[in-house]
Amino acid sequence: MIIYSIGMKATGEMEKAMQQAHGVGYAEYERNLDKRLEVEKAREEDYNRCNEMIRELNHQS
């Protein structure tokens, strides 16, 4: 387990998933504010897209 100064504990699987999903590791995510904001914006957009799909599916039922 890797522990970063912002209090995150990352396993190898988490590190791999972060690299695959966002092209950045937790160490870079931690020290680069611009990269962190970019990753969080992408996560929020994905979250909103998923919620919209759920609303559409619920509406079709």
N, C-alpha and C positions, 0 to 999 in steps of 0.2 A: 504494500500500500504506500502511496506517495502522499505526503502531507504538504500543502502549500500554505503560504503565510496568510492568505485571505480566509483560511479556515476550511478549505476544501480538502477532502480526502479522496484521492483518485486511485482506483484499482487499474490494473493493466487493461481490463476490458473497457473501462470508462475512457482511458487514454486513447485506445484504438477507435472507439466509437466517436470521440471528439475529432480525431484526425480524419476519419471517413466522412463524417457529416459536415465538418466545417473547415477542414484542411489546416487545423491548428491544434497544437497540444496544449495541455493545461498550463505548462510553464509559460508559454508565450501568451496564452489567454490571460494569465495572472498579471504579467508585467506590461502588457501593451493595451492601454485603455481604448485606443481606436479599434483594435481587433476585438476586444471584449464587447464593445458597443455594437460592432458589426454582427458578431455571433448572437448577441441577445436580440437584436432587431430581426434577424433571420428566424430565431426561435419564436418570437412573438408573431411574425407573419405566418409561420407554419401552424401555430396554435389557432390563430384566427381562421385560417383556411379549413382546418379540421372542424372547428365549431360551425362554420358555414355549411360544410358538407353534412354534419349531423342535423342542423336545422332543416336543410333540404330533404334529407331522408325522413325525418319526422313529419314533415309537411306532406310528403307523398303517401304516408301511411293512412 
